[in-house]
């Protein structure tokens, strides 16, 4: 029998969120291969975040409301900054200095990605494995990274294919603004 954790994690990570939006936009803007370090950073960072949550850090953070609010504010600020950059982003060929998110930037982004924390906390509480904190952390971390690898490949490839439809400056502007608006919406959800 398959652990229901895997279905939950798949649905939680596959549905639109900051990582999905950023990987799709990066795939469209820079192509599949240049986005691979960003993709790898998301996979590793999500695994680390889920692993730490399974090991108990998520429960510890929930007992510190001031720290939790500080993290929400930091997350909202970072997400709004990325949305602002995406809103004003030009076509890839019109901005030679533009580059995809690096591996390290993508790993670090997971620390302020509210969706990853929410899915990891929900998975840890709804589907406990009954293991010691170390093994529970490894169980969640590997489940999240393994499943997220496929999810990230899909959304990066989808963005790469979407680039074929974005042939005019207007199409790029509309695409970037839709993605930026969706990303900014996640910042607002942090306080609901």
Secondary structure as GFF3:
##gff-version 3
##sequence-region A 1 192
A	DSSP	alpha_helix	4	14	.	.	.	ID=ss1
A	DSSP	alpha_helix	18	30	.	.	.	ID=ss2
A	DSSP	alpha_helix	32	54	.	.	.	ID=ss3
A	DSSP	alpha_helix	57	62	.	.	.	ID=ss4
A	DSSP	alpha_helix	65	87	.	.	.	ID=ss5
A	DSSP	three_ten_helix	92	94	.	.	.	ID=ss6
A	DSSP	alpha_helix	103	109	.	.	.	ID=ss7
A	DSSP	three_ten_helix	110	112	.	.	.	ID=ss8
A	DSSP	alpha_helix	114	126	.	.	.	ID=ss9
A	DSSP	alpha_helix	133	162	.	.	.	ID=ss10
A	DSSP	three_ten_helix	163	165	.	.	.	ID=ss11
A	DSSP	alpha_helix	169	189	.	.	.	ID=ss12
###
